[in-house]
Amino acid sequence: MTWFENTFSDLVKALGDWIASFELLRGRIHVPPVLSFLTTVFLASIPSFSSNAIQLVYLALMSTLWGFWLVGGRWVRFLKISAAWAAFTSVIMVPKVYLSGSLYPLVTPLRVLSSLLVLEASAALFGTRSILGGLGFLAPQLPESMDVMLGQISYYLRNIGWLIVAKGSRNLEESPSKKYEVLSLAASELLNRGRERALTISLVRRSRLWDSIPDDRGSLRDIVLMAIFLLSMSLSCVRWI
C-alpha cells in the first residue's frame, strides 16, 4: 500500500466521519424548520460572499466559541476538518499568490474556514434535522430525501477508501490504467449497493416514531438564544469590525 493510498483512504474516511457527525447534531433550541433553514442560509452567505479578512476572522472565532458551548469536546472534530479544508485551499492558492505577488488570494481559504464553521455552528444550534426540514416548502419529500442522502454520503466516503485499498492490493501493476480500474470497480460496487441501502435507511428512519415529527414550538428561552446567536453573527456586518 503506497503512501498516497493511505492518505487518500484516511482523507475520505475523515470526510465521511465529518458528514456523519452532522446527524448527531440534534440542536439546542426548537424553532420552525423553515426559520432554521433560512437563518442558516443567511448566516452562511455572509462569509461566502465576503472579502474582508477581519470580518471572516470574527465569524470564525465567534462560530468556534458557539460550537464549543453548544456541543463541547465534539466540536474539535468539526474544527479539524474545517481547518483541513482551509489548508487544502491554501495549497491551491499558493501559485496564485506567487504569480500575483499579493496575499489577497489567501482570503479564499479564510472564507472557506469561516463558512464551514458558521454552517456547523448553525447546525449545532438548530439541529441538522430541523435545517433539512426547512426544505419542505420546496417539496414535501425533499427533507426526507436529504436526510437519507446525508447518511448515504457518509457511508460511501467511509467505505470507498477501504474498498480501493482492498481491491488495489490484488493488483501488482502500478500503471495509471490499473489504478483507474480499481477506482471504478470500487465506486461501482458501492453504487450497486446504494439503492437497496437507501431503501433500508429510509424505512429505518420512518420507524423512529419518537423523532419523526420535530417539535417546532419555541419557548422564550429558545427565541432569546436564537436572537443572541443571530445578533452575534450579524455584528460582523458592522463596518467598524
N, C-alpha and C positions, 0 to 999 in steps of 0.2 A: 504494500500500500504506500503510495507516494505521499509526500507532504501536502501536495495540492489536494489530493483526495481527502486526506484527514481534515484539512482546513475547510474544504467545501462541505463535508459532512457535518462538522461542528457548527459551521455558519448556518446552514439550513435548519439544523436541529434547534439552535438557539432562536432562530426566527420563528419556527413553529411553536416553541415553548412560549415565546413572547405573545404571539397571537392567541394561543390557548389561555394565557393569563387574563385576557380581556373577558373571558367567560366567567371568571371568578369575581369580577368587579360588580357586585350587586348594588352598589350605590349606598349613600348615607341619607338621602332625602327621597321623598315621594312627591313628585310633581307630574303633571300630564306629560305623556311621552312626546307629544308634538312640541311642547315647550322645551323639553330636554334636547331634542334634536335641533331645533332652531337656535337655541342658545349655544350649543356645541359648534354648530356651523359658523355662527357669528364670531365666537371667540377664536376658533381655529383659523378663520380667514384673516385675522389681524396680523399674525406673524407671517402667514403665507404670502401676503402682498406687501410686506414691509421691507424697506431698505435701510432702516435706521438701526444701527448696531446697538445703541443704548436701549431702544425700545425692545429689541429682541432679547438682550441680556436680562432686562427687567422681567419679561414674560417667562423666560426660562427659570429664573430664580424664584419667582412667585409660584409657578407651577410646581417646582420642586418642593417648596415649603408646604403647599397644599397637599401634594402627594404623600409626603411623609406623615402629615397629620391625619390624612384620611385612611391610608392603608398600612402605615407603619413600615416595618422592615421589608415587606414585599415590594415596596416602591423601588428598591435597589435594582430589581430585575428590569423594570421599565427604564430606569436611569441608564443602565449599562447598554441596553440595545439602542436607546436614543443616541447615546454618545458614540456607539459603534457606527451608526448610520451617518452621523455628523463627520466622523473621522474618514469614512469611506468617501463621502462627498468632498472632503478637504483634499484627498489624494487626487481626485478628478480635477479639482480646481487649480492644482499646482502649476500645470503647464500654462493655464490662462494667466495666472499671476506672473509667471516668468515672461510671457510674451507681452503682456500689457504694461509690466513694470509698476503695477498698482496692487495694493492689498484689497481693493474693493471686491474682487470675486470671492474672497473669504467670507463675505456676508452670507453667501449661499448656504454653506454648512451650518452657520449660526441660525439661519432661517429654518433649516431642516430640524435642528435640535429643538428650537423653541416651539415649532409647530407640533412636533410629536409630543412634547411634554404637556402642552396645552390640551391636546386631544386626550392624552392619558389621564390628566388631572380631571378633566370634564367627565370622563368615563368613571373615574373613581368616585366622583360626587353624585352623578345622576344614575349610574349603573349602565352597563353595556346594553342590557335588555330594554331598558327604558329608552335609550337613544335610538336603538334599532326600531323600537315600537313606534317612534315618531314618523317612520317612513310609511305608516299605514295610510296616510292621507293620499299617497300616490297610488297605491294598490293594496287592497286588504291582505293579500297573501305575501306581500313583499317582506314584512318583518320576519315572518317565519322562515322564508327562503334565505334571508340574510343571516339569520341565526344558525340555520343548518350549514350554510356556506362557511361561516366562521369556524365551525367545528371541523369541516372538511378540509379547509386550507391548512389548519394547524396539523391535522393528521397527515396530509400529504407531505408537508415540509419536514415533519419529524421522521418520516419513513423514507423519503426519497434518497437521502444521503446514505442510509443503511443499505438500501437496495442497490445503489450504484456501487458501493464498496463490495457488497456480496457478489454481484454479477461480474464486476471488474476483476475480482480475484480469480475467476475461472479463465480469464483471457491472459495469455502470456505475451501477446503482441502489444506494443505501445504506440501503434500508428494512430493518427487522428481519426481515421475511418472507424477503427475498432472502438475508440473511446466514444465516438458519436453513437455507434451501435449500442453500446452499453447504456448510454444515457437514454436513448429512445426506447429500449426494452424496459428499463425501469419505469419511465413515465407511462408507457403503455400498460404495464401491469397495474399501476396504481389507478389509472383511468378506467380500466376494465372492472376493477372492484368498486369504482366510485358510485355507480347507480344504485347497486344493492346496499352499499353502506349508507348512502344518503337517505334511502327509504327507511332503513333501520333507525338511523338517528332521528329522523322526523317522527317516527312512531314513538320512540322513547321520550322525546321532548313533549309530545302531546299527552303522554300518560302521566306526566308530572302535574297532577291537578292542583297541587298546592302553590305552584307559581305560574300557572297558565294564564291567570288574569292578574296583571300587575296592579298594585294599589296606587292610584294616582291622586289620592286625597292628601294634599299637602297641609301639614299643620303650620301654625305660626312660626315654630322653630325652623321648619324646612324653608319657608318663604324668606325668613331673615337670613338663614345661612346661604341660600341661593343669591340673595341680593348682595351680601358681603363678597361672595365669590365673584359675581359679575362685576361689582364695583372695583375690586382689587385688580382684576384683569384689565378692565376698561381704562384704568388710570394710565396705562401705557400709551393711550392715545393723547394724553395731555401733552402739550408742546414743550413744557419745561422739563419733561423726563428724558 
